[in-house]
């Protein structure tokens, strides 16, 4: 049946991820790799903190579209047009990330572009979600969530105009208002989940794409030519790390959390999805990005200084705290779905 370009198609319980959504995920992960490049350019504690703020803002932007695609098909009618607009905004944000904390006056105000792109992504999501909502509870949840999103725009713009340390603080405040307010709103009116298979598959795909992009970061760190045997060894160890990240998620873990959510009462599925996926998957994504940054720093050190120099403190923090974040997120996700804590990942994080 042909569907009008202006209509939408509500999803069924058996709905799966569409190719168009995978395209959206690729643009999102591209912004994450730009954040890694931003942190790698001047790897300091402040830069890594700023990178984390950007990851936080972008992750919850992506997560909101995972929920939207669970309510209505992302590749049909007006929904597809709106998501394409959000993708374009994400792409602009990715290009502006390198100058997100602009020190010099330039023709293009990158911080303002980034703030405006974030606003477009959030406003388009809420507008499309309200358009497809046919549930009074879902409509109430969306209207409550729109309040903190509107309030978060203020510190975002003010921070972009001022810059420096004030911008860092205000953008962190914007994140707390937007996401924290949204979590409070969902506490009063929980989100509704239509398709468990679609929602879990979206998160599996974004994890595997992020791991793949981390391999690209390792390749960039190794350079166009292999300088020494040490660089080759470090690159191979980086590959082993990414294989471990893959196994930790896809070998038994992913099927278990999907089965638990699929067999949970329908009223609890939205709560589990919000806690175990939208929230607990964040440290896993951030961990993958920080590990990529740490391995890239190791390769850069070996290329320029050989084995005579030591890895800087930010590189050490990125490498090891990235692994710890990934393991903590995995343990938290298992706890929020199956109600049990796996001890080995927690010990590994420590």
N, C-alpha and C positions, 0 to 999 in steps of 0.2 A: 504494500500500500504506500503510495506516495504521500509524503507529508509536506504541507505548505511550509515555505521558508520562514514564515512568521509564527508557526506553531511550535509546540514542544511535545516531547514524548516522555511520559512518566515511566520510570524504570520498574521492572519486576524484581521479585526476590532472587531470581536466577541471573540477573544482569551481571555482565562481566566488563572489564576495562576495555574501552574502545581505542583504536589506533590514534584517534585525535587526542585522547588524554595522554597517551605516551609521548606524543609530540609536545604537549604542554609540559610534561615532566622533563623533557630534554632541555627546554628553555629555562625551567626552574633550576636544574642542576648546573646549567651554564652560568647562572648568577652565583651559585655556590663556588664554582671554580674561580670566578672573578674575585670572590672574597678571599680565597686562598692566595691568589696572586697579590691582592692588596696587602695582606699580612706578610707575605714573603718579601715584599719590596723593602720594608723597614721593619724587621721582626723585633718588636719591643713589647713590653707588657701592655702599654697603652694601645698599640696597634692591635694586639690580639684581643683585648677587651672590646675595642671598636668592631672588630670582625665578628665577635660573638654577638654583639647587639644586632648587627646586620643579619646574621644567621637566624636569630630569634624572630626578627620581624618578617623575614622572608619565609621561614618555615610555617608559621601560622597563616600566612597568606596562601601558601600552597595547600595546607590542610583544609582551609575553608572551601577550596575548589574540589577537593576530594569528596567533601560532604555534598556539594552541589551536584556533582556527577552521580552521586548515589540517589539523588532525588529525581533527576531528569537526565536524559541522554545528553552528553556534552557535544555530540556531533550532529545535532539536529536543529534546524531553524534559528530562531533568535538567540538561543543559548550558545550555539557555535559562534555566532557573530560577536556576542559579548565576551566569550572566552578568548577569541582572537584579539579583541581589544586589550584584555588583561595580559595576554602574552606579549603584545607589543609594548605595553607599559613595563613588564618584567624585563624585556630586552633593553629598553632605555635605562632602566635601573642598573642592569648589569654593566652597561657601557659607562655609567656615571660613578660606579663604585670606586674606581681607581683614584678619583678626586673627591670622594665623599666628605673628606675633611680638608677642603680646599684652603691652602695657605696663601695663595696669591690671587689677585683679581684677574679673572679671565672672561672672555666674551660669553661663555656658557657657564652659568652658576650651577655646578654639579650637585651640591647639597640640596638646592631647591628642586632640581630636576628629579633627584632621588626621592625626596619627600612627596612631590607631586605624583610620581609614578606609583609610589606605595598607596597614596590616596585613591588613585584611579583603580588599582587592583581591588582594594577593599570596597569601594563604592559600587563597582560593577558587580562584584560578588553578591552584595546585599540586595541590589536591585534585581538581579536575575533570580535570586532565591525567593524573594517576595513574589516575583512574577509567577513562579511555578508552584508556590505553596498553596495547597488546598486544605491544610489542616489548621484549625484555630490555634492549637498549641504551638505548631511550628511558626506560624505568623507572629505569635506573641514572643517566642524566643528570638526571632529575627529583629523585631522592633526593640526589644530590650538590648540586644547586642549592638544595635546601631548607635545607641547613646555613647558608650565608651569609644567607639570608632570615631565619632564626630569630635569628642573631647580630645582624643589623641592627636588630632590634626594640629592643635594649638602648639604643644611643645615641639612637634616635628618641624613646623615652619619657623618658629622662634629660634630653635636650635640651629637650623640651616642658615638663618640670617646672621647669627652671632658667631658661630664656629668655635673651634678649639675645644677646651675642656667643658665649657658650658654646653656645647652641642652634644658631647658625649653623655653628659648627665641628663639633658632634656630628652634625648632620643631613648635613653633607658627608661625614663619616666613615661614616654609615649608608649613604649612596649608594655609597661606595667598597667597603664590605663586601658589600653586596647584589649590585651589578652586577659589581664586580671579581671577587668570589668565583664568581658565575655564569659569567663568561667563563673563568675557570680550570677550572671544572667541565666546561664544554663543550669545552675543549681536551683533556681526558681522554676525554670521551664526547660526540662531536658530535651536534647536533640533527638530526632527520630531517625532510625537507620532502616533503610529498605532492604538492601542487599549486602549480606555479610561477605559473600564471595567477591563482590566488586570492591568493597572497602579494603579488605585484607590484600587483595591482589594489587591495588594501587600502591599500598605501602611496600609490598615486596618489590615491585618494579622500581620505585624510587630509591630503595636501598641498593638494588643491583646496579642501577645507573650511577648512583653516587660512588659506589665501589669502582665501577669502570672509569669514571672521571678521575678518581684518585690515582689509578694506574697511569693516566695521561699526565697528571702532575709529576709523578715519579719519572716518567720519560722526559719531561721538560727539564727536570732537575738534573738528569744524567747528561743533558746536552746533545748536540748533533753528533758528536764523536765520543767514543769511550776513551777517556783520558788514561785511566790506569786500571789494573786488576781490582783495586779496592773499590773503584766506582762500580764495576761490574758486579762485584760481590754484594755491595750495598743495594744495588738495584734489584738483584735477585732476592735478597732478604725482604725488600719492600714488596716484591711480588708474593712471597710466602705470607707476609702479613695480610695482604688483601685476600688471599685464599682462606686464611684463618677467619677473617671477618665474614666471608661468605659462608663458611661452614657453620660458624656460630649462630647464624641467623636461619639459613635454609635447611640445614641438616637436623631434622626433627623439631626444632624450635618453632618455625613458621607454621607447619601443619598442626601442632598442638594448640597454639593460640587461636588459630582459625576454627578448629573443632570446638574448643571451649566456648567461643563466642557464638558459633552456629547453634549449639545446643542450649545456650542460655535462654531464659524467658525473654520474649520480645521486648518487654518493658525495660529490661536491663541492658539490652544490646547497645542502645545509644550511649548509656553511661560508660560501659566498657570501652566502646569505640573512642569516646572522648578522652578517657583516662589512659588506656593502654596504648592507643595508637596516636592520637593527636598530641598527647603530652609525652608519653614515655618513649616514643620514637625520636623525639627531638634530641636527647643526648646521644643517641646512636648516630644520627646524621651529623651532629656537631663533632662527635668523636672521629668519624671517618674523615672529615675535613681537616681536623687538627693533626691526625696521623699523616695525612698526605703532606701537610705543611712541614711536619717534623722530618719525614723522610727526604723531602726536597731540600731541607736545610742540611741534612747529613751529606747528601750528594754534592751540594754546592760547596760545603767545607772541603770535601775530599778532592774536588776538582781544582780548587784555588789554593788550598794549603796542604793537601795530602794528609798523612796520618800524624803530622807533627803538631797540629793544632787541636783544640778542643771545641766541641759543640757549644754554642752560646746557650745561656740559660733559657731564653724564649724557645729555642729549638728543642731543648730537653723537655720543657713543660708541655709543648705541643705534642711531642712524640708520646710521652708517657701518660699525660693527663688525657690525651685523646683516646688512648686504649682504655683507660679507666672509665671515661665517660661512656664509651660504647658498652662496656661490660655492665656498668650500673644501669644504663637504659634497658639492656636486655633483661637483667634481673628484675627491674621495676615493672617491665611489661609483663613478665611471667607472673609476678605477684598480683598485678591488677586484673589479670585474666583468670589464671588457674587458682589463685589464692595461696600459692606456695612460693617459697624463696629457694632458688638454686644456690647452694653454698659455693661451689667452685668459681662461678663468675665473680662473686663478691670478693672472695679471697684473691682472685686474679687482679681485680681492680685495686685492692690494697697493695 
